[in-house]
Amino acid sequence: MTLFADPVLVLVMLVNFVVLGTSRMRATIRASAAQGAILAVLPLLVQQEVRWHILVMAAGAATLKGLVIPGLLQKAMRDVQIRHEVEPYVGFLASLFIGAGGSGMAILFSSKLPLAPEHAGGLLVPAALSTVFTGFLILVTRRKAISQVVGYLVLENGIFIFGLLLIDAMPFMVEIGVLLDLFVGIFVMGIIMNRIREEFASLDTEHLAELRD
Amino acid sequence: MPAMLLILLPLAIAAVAYVVPSNRVRLMILPAGGTAHLVLSLAAVSSRGSGRGGEWLAIDALGGLVLLIVSTLFAICSFYAPGYLLVRLDRDSRLFTSCLFIFLGMTSAVALSQHLGLLWVAIETTTLATAPLLYFNRSSRSLEAAWKYLMIGSVGIAIALLGSLFIAYAAHLSGSEVSLFFRTLHENAAGFSRPWLRGGFVFLLVGYGTKMGLAPLHSWKPDAYGEAPGLVGALLAGGMTTCAFLALLRGYAIIEAGGEGAFARELLVTLGVLSLLVAAAFMVRQKDIKRLLAYSSVEQMGILVLGIGLGGLGIFGALLHTVNNALTKGVMFLAAGNIHRAYGSKNVTEVSGAIRRLPMSGPLFLAGFFAVTGSPPFGPFVSEFTILSAAIRSDRWGLAAVFLAALCVIFIGMGTTVFAVVQGRPSEESLRHTYKDRLRKTLPIFVSLGLVLMLGLWIPAPLRTLLEEASAMLGARP
């Protein structure tokens, strides 16, 4: 079954680099949306038998990650009229290199971990770890609040991929809980972003640097 | 069923508080709801079972302890809250009150949860429920605090989820049926794949450690506590951190059962010592009293994980310290809230003579300082002494020396600021503020301080049993 999953995972990892390397906000949001939508296909590919709760989960993931959340982000972006991530703490080229290095480390690290026979040799673990790493990298290197939310989304995507290792074992309730939390989290973040805009008339978290010792 | 009620009751009250149009009624709902939850919790904990396994929600000793801590602290805060909200009538108390009760419901869910995944969902929801509480003052500073809290908190929680999944995969590899119920995890842990188990614990520690505010993952804490209303600060520092600590302990119990306890304890000791040192460094010359309390909380979290890391007697000490920490933080943050209100500032350069200006809150703040720094006869003295003797008994003299030295530096550093606040003459400007110390706003603090004092002199037998049972769950042999 990993036969079909691996090309998709390669695609997911490529999207990571798109998110890392682009400055246009619309493109990064679209890329993360595409990543979310691609991921929604994976549950169908990695499971041994088709079960209804997995179909529900896939549909839920596709709607949330591919449509709802990117929609919220696009709206926030239009409201504040920003198009580019300017002057991230680490340049786009540099973050591409760091991201590539991180992905390489992820592949090396996962080859050291013991794996169940059905997962051995597949790309699930490396893809999961490198996506988590990419999300984390975006979170810590970008200034704009929207970019940070995108980073959080990518991080969550990585965890979602890892969750697929356990698709036969994870109870339904937890899966739904994960999606719901993600949605509510983005929703609350959206509200706060809205306030940041009203307060500072931009979505630059640089303004949020008043509190320090 | 009573377990379910402990979660549903606060949620129902939250809904009612949101719908009720009258501010006065809402302010009465607060203490009534807090008391009802405390009574229910006491009843539920005294009739606790051993947890048959297979239940999503049940009360065991460890969860029961946390439930009691959170419920007691919330009850204290719920009597304080009306007085606070009355002076803040310019703000809408609907969302505030509802979020307080959602927080109570979700922390109860954390305490009762018997499943690694459910625990995670409950912790995430507490984070979301507290974000609006932080933003109550609607200033740019509180906005910044709320954003950092939400962002860093969410990332921490996401990493904790990855840790939970690692543990699940460790179980999957061992060929046993994967179930994330604690009971099953403990029973099967010995056969789990060790690398995945270790990795899982590291991620759980980073994730839930971020929620606890252990150094170096504490960057959100001074901002969040500094900008939060005193009441919210008390609930975060005493309740939220306790819940995150519980989550970490659940993870620890699993890795301990899996035979990797020594690995986990080393990590805990390292982070504990680091937190103590970082807190000490930032508390010296700290001008902002609420940020001072935040660093004090980093210190307390360090002591908690240090106690667990020492094992044996240290585990009992750490659990006792969890109780003491919550109650002491209640005293400190509520008293600091009153001081903040009376002076219109929380900066030590503008606040002085609190004992004269506030004949009740001033002395309470001072007494809270002595309690929080571990002076006898207050409770934290006993628990910190227990942890220290655990270090000495296991011949870790260097560790004991560092622990003592950090406590001394913190006592002096915190004392400098606290004495500057309480001594001297109140400034002309502060006397112009209309705020007066009223019993309504200080009685809950007296109760909290009374409990801290009681725990220093006498630990009631049922509480001792609860603490011993909880320690046994973490592998401490009596």
Interface residues (C-beta under 8 A of the other chain):
Chain A: K112 L113 P114 L115 A116 V132 F136 L139 A145 Q148 Y152 L155 E156 G158 I159 F162 G163 L165 L166 A169 M170 P171 M173 V174 G177 V178 D181 V184 G185 V188 M189 I192 R195 I196 E199 F200 T205 H207 L208 A209 E210 L211 D213
Chain B: H115 G117 L118 W120 V121 E124 T125 L128 A131 P132 Y135 S140 R141 L143 E144 A145 A146 W147 K148 L150 M151 S154 V155 A158 L161 L162 L165 A168 Y169 A171 H172 L173 E177 V178 S179 L180 S193 P195 W196 G199 P222 D223 G226 E227 F282 Q286 R291
